[in-house]
Amino acid sequence: MRFPIAQDEFTARDYEQEAGLEPVPSFVRVATFTEPGWDNATVAVLLLCLDVTYEGELREKPDEPLDDYLQEGNVQFDIGKEISDEVAFDFLRWIRARTRQPWLGLLAEKPCQYGRGGLWYADTEQEVGGFGPVESRTFRSSRLRLEADGLGFIHDRLAIQDPIPVADELLADAWHLGSSTSDLQRAVIVAGIAVEVRTEQVMRERVAEGRAVMLDMLLRRTSTPTFILDELMLAAFGVSLRANDRALFDRVRELSRHRNAIVHEGRFADGVPFQGEPALIASQLFAWLDAKIS
């Protein structure tokens, strides 16, 4: 995977370049929000290039005619394109999961090919042909923001085929539901689930070996975040959210209380809408867990 920056990195034909075809740049500067703890030097990733090497049956390229040969080549190209589409989709899912991204378009719309893709013989680097559209553009949410060091993290995770964390994707959903659609009930439910998933995940991954069996048994018997973040966490790690950050503990407790009321009673607790931003509370807890649980 790379980010093309020069005209010669594209497979546009000579006549297309002569006609003034200008590739979409990989990075552009974007206006963003001034937020504490976030770098305002923000860029948008618009384009990435994927090279896929695989084995396939394709006869030697003839001088003429090319119609049948290109049809055979298109079959082989589709194999590589399917792999590229999957990696590009996972790349954007990683970006969405690692940022405060409220856009849900990926759930219904996968990334599309921009310009022509090429097919080459791996041993001789002879080009078979170009396939796909001449040019296309897709404009997505301007809130798809990622700090520069995040790209390296995502690239490393893709390289080892690391699964996208469920809790991070749920948190991204909660940001969308609370910020973009004002669907507060579902935002509370999703943020509450994200809190439970991340809390148990961190505890299982970081607990000392001698306490792992007991922790697993207790986590199987309860899913109440306030108990887990207080008594159980204190027993397993010597620190509790209630004692360390009472204000955040109270916010998480309210989030959990409203989430349970919506799930079990079909309404907010006490019939009063939740006060606060569910995704923000979940995000603050994620940060606390990373900082305090080791």
N, C-alpha and C positions, 0 to 999 in steps of 0.2 A: 504494500500500500504506500502511495506517495501523493504529494500534492503538486500537480503540474503547474508550472509558472511560465513556460515559454511556448511560443507559437508552434515550434517544431515538435513539441511533445504531443500534439494532437494529430489525428489521422485524416484531417481535412485534405481534400485533393487540391491540386494547384489552381484549378479554375474556381474553386470555392474561396480560396484565399485571395485570388485576384479580384473576386467580387466583393471583397471587404468583410469576410466572415471574421469576427473577433471573438475568440473564446471567452467564456465567462471566467473571471479570475478565481483562484482557489480561495483566497482570503480577501475580505473587504473590511474596512473600519465601519463600525456601527455605533449609533447613538445608544446609550444605555442609561441605567438609573444610578444615581449616587447612593450607595448603600454601605453601611459600616461593615468592614471586614471583606469587602469585595474590591478587586482591582478594576478601576475604570478604564484601563487600557484593554479594551475588549474587541475581539474580532469575530466575524461570522465565517464559518466554513461553508463554502458553497459548492466546492468541487473536490473530488478525490479520484485518484486513478488506481486501479487494481490490476496487477499482472498475475495471471494464473497459468501454471504449467501443468499439463496432464498428458496422458497418452491416448491417442486416438488413431483410427484407421483413415488415411486420406492419401489418395494416389498422388503421384508427382504432378506438379502444375503444368498443364499443356500450354503451348503457345496460342492455339485457337482450336476449336471454339471453347468459350469459357462458361457458357450458360449452365450446363449440367455439372461442371466442376464446382462452380460457385454455389449451386444448390447443395452439393455434398459438403462444401465448406461451411455453409450456413448451419447444417446439422451439427457439425463439430463446434462451431462458434457458440451455439446455444448451450452446449455443455459447460463451456467456460463462463458464459454469461450467468448461468444459474448459480454457479459458485460465487462469482463476483457480486451478484445481487444479494446473496445470503450474507456475505462478509460486510457489504456496505450497510445492510439493514442492521446487523449487530453493532457496527461502528456507531450508527446514529442512536441505537438503543443505549449504548454505553454513555454517549454524550448526554442523552436525556436523563439517564439514571444518576449521573455524576453532577448534574447541575440543577438549579431550581427551575426546571423547565415545565411550564404549564400546558404545553401543546400536546394534544393526544393524536395528532395526525398519523403517526407511525402505526397506530392500531388499525387503520383502514387504508393507509397509503404507503407503499414501500418506495424507497428511492428509485428514481428512473434513470435510464441511460442518457447521458448528454453527449451529443455528437456521435461520430462513428467509432465503433470498437473495431479492433484489428485482429486478424488471425495469422499467426506465423508458424512455420516449421521450427521446432525448438532446436534442432541440430544445425540447420543452415541459416536460420533467421530470415529465410525467404518469405515474403509476405504472400499470403493466400488472397486476401482482399479485405475490404472494409465493410462493416455491417452495422445497421442501425440508422437512427435519424441523423440528419445533417446537423440540426441544432435544436435544443429545447431548453426551457427555463422553468424552474419551479420555485416560487417564493414561499418561504415558510415563516414561522413566527420569528419576530425580531427579538424575542426573549430567549432564543437558543444561544445562551452565552456560556463560554467555557474559557477559563484562564489557561494561559499558554502551557503550563506544566501538566495540565490535565490531558493533553494530547499524547504525551509520552506514556502516561499511566494507562490510557486506553489502548495504545498500540501494544504495550507489554501484555495486557490482559488478553487481547485478541490473539497474540502470538502463541500463548499457551492454552488457548481455547477455554479460558476461565468463564464459568457461567455468570451471567449478569445477576447481581444480587437482587433477590425478590423484594427485600425491604426497600431498596433504593428505587425500584420501579414503582412500588406502591406509594412511596413518598412523592414521586413525580406526578402520579395520578392525583394525589391529594392536593398538590399545588394547583393543578389544572382545575379540579372541581371547586376549590375554594376561591380561586382568583379569577378564572376565566368564565365559568358558567354560573357562579354564585349558587351552586348546588351544595349548600352547607351540610345537609344531612348525609349525603354520600361522602363528602369531604371528611366528616367526623368519623364515619365508619372506616374508610380506607386509611386515614391517618392512625386511627386506633389499632388497626390490624398491623400497620407498618411498625408501630411502637412495640407490639408484642413480638413480631417476627425478629426485629433487630435485637431486642433485649435478650431473647432466648438464644439467638445465634451467637452474640458476643459472649455470653456466659458459658455456653457449651464449648466454644473455641478456646477460651482463655482460662478456664478453671484448672487448678492444679490437679495432677493425675490422681492423687489420693482422694480427692473430693468429687471426681467426675461421676462415679456410679450413684452416689447419694444425690447429687444435683440432678442427674437425669431422672431419677425416680420422683423427686419432688416436682420437677417441671412437668412431668407427665400427669401429675395429680392436680395441678392448679395452673390457671392461665391469667390470674388476676395481677395486672401490672403493678399495682401499689404494694401488694405483698411481696412480689418478686423483687421489686426495686428497693424494698426496705429490708425486712427481716431475712429473706433468702439471700439477697446480695451481700448483706452484712456477714452472714454465716460463711458464705463461699469466698468472699474477697476482702472482708474487713472494712468495707465502705458501703454506705447506703445513700441513695438519692435524697431521702427525707432528711438525713443528718447533714449532708454536704451542701444541698441546694434546696431548701424548703420551698422557695417560691416556684421553682420548676416542678418539684414533686407535686405541689398543689395543682398546677396547671395540667400535668399528666393525669392526676386523679380525676379532675373534672372531665377531661377528654374521655377517659375510660368510662366514667359514669354516664355521660351522654351517649357514648357509643353503645353501651349495654342497653340503655333505655330505648334507643332507636331499634336495635336488633330484636329485643324481646317484647317491647310494648308498642313499637311503631310510632314513637314520638320522642321529643327531647325530654330529658329529665325535668320533672316538675312542670312540664308543659312550657318551659321557657327556652327559646333558642340558645344555642351555645354561644358564649361570649369569647371572642378571640379568633385567631387563625389556626385551624387544626394542623396544617402542614408546618407552620412555624414552630409550634410546640414539638412536633415529632422531630423536626430538624435540630432543634436545640437539644433534645434528648440524645439523638444520634451523636452529636458533638461531645456531650457529656460522657457518654459511654466510651467513646474513643479516647478521651482524655483521662478518665479515672479508672477504667477497668483494664488491668494488665496481669 
